[in-house]
Amino acid sequence: MVVELDGRASLPELTVLLHQGCDRAEDGRRAAALLLRLSNPGVWPEDLGIHQVNRWERAVRRLELLGALTVCTVDGMCGAAALDVLLAADRRIAGSGLRIMLHDRDGMPWPGMTLYRLAHQAGAAQTRRLLLRGDGPDAEAALALGLVDEISDDPARAEVVLGELGRVRPAEMAIRRRLVLEAMTTSYEDAIGPHLAACDRSLRGGGQAGELAL
């Protein structure tokens, strides 16, 4: 299951495409993994409205919590909406020409949820350094920061990864992904309940114990 996201499209168009991909991935008759191919990422358009940004972020958050596994491929410059998608994916494959763009057309970093995800994934200190740099990290630096998982120029690599993920139960992995996402902002006292519920589900044989309200 593949979604092509072309950065030359408008943000409302990208929002629709992302929701459509999530709809297909959540259809039980479809494959359990979603492949997102990013191309031609650009900067945020000048005529962008805050309501469009809000709707886009809701779509990205849906992707981030999707009940299917997500694989993202990107090469060349990656910024704006494409960077949001990259940071929300489960498995990230970068081409050797990757260059992450944090600065927008006015020379300032975009203050959206990209910064939130960067701080959570790379750490506040590393994110601060990235914001002060004139250029963003290349593929090797992004790999070292944990922003991508591997570097490959093989067009077939994504299909291999999808095959590997096909052996993983997506609903069970989605529960564990959410526990990890919430760990950064949840106290031990609030976290132990959902973790124990997930452990109980696992001991009872996965989904056989019924769905958990995590």
C-alpha positions as CSV (number, residue, x, y, z in Angstrom):
1,M,0.0,0.0,0.0
2,V,1.7,3.2,-1.2
3,V,1.0,6.9,-0.8
4,E,2.9,9.3,-3.0
5,L,3.3,12.7,-1.4
6,D,4.5,15.4,-3.7
7,G,5.7,18.5,-1.9
8,R,4.5,20.7,-4.9
9,A,0.9,19.9,-4.0
10,S,-1.0,22.3,-1.7
11,L,-1.3,21.5,2.0
12,P,-5.1,20.8,1.7
13,E,-4.3,18.3,-1.1
14,L,-1.6,16.6,1.0
15,T,-3.9,16.5,3.9
16,V,-6.5,14.6,1.8
17,L,-3.9,12.2,0.5
18,L,-2.6,11.4,4.0
19,H,-6.1,10.7,5.3
20,Q,-6.9,8.5,2.3
21,G,-3.7,6.5,3.0
22,C,-4.7,6.1,6.6
23,D,-8.2,5.0,5.6
24,R,-6.8,2.3,3.4
25,A,-4.4,1.2,6.0
26,E,-7.1,0.9,8.6
27,D,-9.2,-1.2,6.3
28,G,-8.8,-4.8,7.7
29,R,-8.9,-6.2,4.2
30,R,-5.8,-4.3,3.2
31,A,-2.1,-4.7,3.9
32,A,-0.8,-4.1,7.5
33,A,1.9,-1.6,6.4
34,L,1.7,1.8,4.7
35,L,4.6,3.0,2.5
36,L,4.9,6.8,2.1
37,R,7.1,8.1,-0.7
38,L,8.1,11.7,-0.3
39,S,9.2,13.8,-3.3
40,N,9.8,17.4,-4.2
41,P,9.5,18.8,-0.6
42,G,9.4,22.5,-0.5
43,V,8.7,25.4,1.9
44,W,5.4,26.3,3.5
45,P,3.3,28.3,0.9
46,E,2.8,32.0,1.5
47,D,-1.0,31.9,1.4
48,L,-1.2,29.2,4.1
49,G,-3.9,29.7,6.8
50,I,-3.7,28.5,10.4
51,H,-6.8,26.3,9.9
52,Q,-5.1,24.5,7.1
53,V,-2.1,23.9,9.3
54,N,-4.4,22.6,12.1
55,R,-6.1,20.2,9.7
56,W,-2.7,19.0,8.4
57,E,-1.4,18.4,11.9
58,R,-4.5,16.3,12.7
59,A,-3.7,14.2,9.7
60,V,0.0,13.8,10.7
61,R,-1.1,12.8,14.3
62,R,-3.5,10.2,12.9
63,L,-0.6,8.8,10.9
64,E,1.6,8.8,14.0
65,L,-1.0,6.7,15.9
66,L,-2.1,4.6,13.0
67,G,-3.0,1.0,13.7
68,A,-0.7,-0.1,10.8
69,L,3.0,0.2,10.6
70,T,4.4,3.0,8.4
71,V,7.5,3.2,6.2
72,C,8.8,6.4,4.8
73,T,11.3,7.0,2.0
74,V,12.9,10.3,1.1
75,D,15.9,11.7,-0.7
76,G,17.2,15.1,-1.5
77,M,15.9,18.2,0.4
78,C,13.3,17.4,3.0
79,G,11.4,20.1,4.9
80,A,8.0,21.6,5.5
81,A,5.1,19.0,5.3
82,A,7.5,16.2,4.1
83,L,9.6,16.6,7.3
84,D,6.4,16.3,9.4
85,V,5.6,13.0,7.7
86,L,9.1,11.7,8.0
87,L,9.2,12.3,11.8
88,A,5.8,10.6,12.3
89,A,6.7,7.4,10.4
90,D,7.8,4.1,12.2
91,R,10.6,3.2,9.8
92,R,12.5,5.9,7.8
93,I,14.7,5.2,4.8
94,A,16.8,8.0,3.5
95,G,18.7,8.3,0.3
96,S,22.3,9.3,0.5
97,G,21.4,12.8,-0.9
98,L,19.1,13.6,2.0
99,R,19.3,17.1,3.5
100,I,16.8,18.1,6.2
101,M,15.6,21.7,5.9
102,L,14.5,23.3,9.1
103,H,14.5,27.0,8.0
104,D,11.6,28.3,6.0
105,R,11.5,31.0,3.3
106,D,12.1,33.8,5.9
107,G,15.2,32.1,7.1
108,M,13.6,31.1,10.4
109,P,12.7,27.6,11.6
110,W,9.1,26.7,11.1
111,P,7.5,26.9,14.6
112,G,5.1,24.0,14.1
113,M,4.9,20.5,15.6
114,T,8.1,19.6,13.7
115,L,10.0,21.3,16.6
116,Y,8.0,19.2,19.1
117,R,8.9,16.0,17.4
118,L,12.5,16.9,16.9
119,A,12.9,17.8,20.6
120,H,11.3,14.5,21.6
121,Q,13.3,12.4,19.2
122,A,16.7,14.1,19.1
123,G,16.6,15.8,22.4
124,A,16.3,19.5,23.3
125,A,20.0,20.3,23.2
126,Q,20.5,18.7,19.8
127,T,17.4,20.4,18.5
128,R,18.6,23.8,19.7
129,R,21.9,23.3,17.9
130,L,20.0,22.4,14.7
131,L,17.9,25.5,14.9
132,L,21.0,27.7,15.2
133,R,22.7,26.1,12.2
134,G,22.3,27.7,8.8
135,D,22.0,24.2,7.1
136,G,20.2,21.1,8.2
137,P,21.6,17.7,8.8
138,D,22.6,15.5,5.9
139,A,21.8,11.8,5.7
140,E,24.7,10.6,7.9
141,A,24.0,13.3,10.5
142,A,20.3,12.5,10.5
143,L,21.1,8.8,11.0
144,A,23.4,9.6,13.9
145,L,20.6,11.7,15.5
146,G,18.1,8.9,15.1
147,L,15.9,10.9,12.7
148,V,16.2,8.2,10.0
149,D,16.8,4.5,10.5
150,E,18.9,3.7,7.5
151,I,20.5,5.1,4.3
152,S,19.9,3.3,1.1
153,D,19.8,4.3,-2.6
154,D,18.3,0.9,-3.6
155,P,14.7,1.6,-5.0
156,A,13.7,-1.9,-3.9
157,R,14.8,-1.4,-0.3
158,A,11.4,-0.2,0.9
159,E,9.7,-3.3,-0.5
160,V,12.2,-5.5,1.5
161,V,11.4,-3.5,4.7
162,L,7.7,-3.9,4.1
163,G,8.2,-7.6,3.8
164,E,10.1,-7.7,7.1
165,L,7.3,-5.7,8.8
166,G,4.7,-8.1,7.4
167,R,5.7,-10.5,10.1
168,V,4.8,-8.0,12.8
169,R,1.2,-7.8,14.2
170,P,0.4,-4.1,13.5
171,A,-2.2,-3.7,16.2
172,E,0.1,-5.0,18.9
173,M,3.0,-2.8,17.7
174,A,0.7,0.2,17.6
175,I,0.0,-0.2,21.3
176,R,3.7,-0.4,22.1
177,R,4.4,2.6,19.8
178,R,1.9,4.7,21.7
179,L,3.4,3.7,25.1
180,V,6.7,4.9,23.8
181,L,5.3,8.2,22.5
182,E,3.6,8.9,25.8
183,A,6.6,7.9,28.0
184,M,8.2,11.3,27.4
185,T,5.3,13.3,29.0
186,T,3.7,10.7,31.4
187,S,4.6,10.2,35.0
188,Y,5.4,6.7,36.3
189,E,2.2,6.7,38.3
190,D,0.1,7.5,35.2
191,A,2.1,5.2,32.9
192,I,2.0,2.0,34.9
193,G,-1.7,1.3,34.3
194,P,-1.5,1.3,30.5
195,H,1.7,-0.7,30.6
196,L,0.3,-3.4,32.9
197,A,-2.8,-3.5,30.7
198,A,-0.6,-4.1,27.6
199,C,1.3,-6.8,29.5
200,D,-1.9,-8.5,30.4
201,R,-3.0,-8.4,26.8
202,S,0.3,-9.9,25.7
203,L,0.1,-12.7,28.4
204,R,-3.5,-13.5,27.2
205,G,-2.3,-13.9,23.6
206,G,-2.5,-10.5,22.0
207,G,-5.8,-9.2,20.8
208,Q,-7.7,-12.2,22.3
209,A,-8.1,-10.3,25.6
210,G,-10.1,-7.5,23.9
211,E,-9.1,-4.0,22.9
212,L,-7.4,-1.8,25.4
213,A,-8.3,1.8,26.0
214,L,-4.8,3.3,25.9
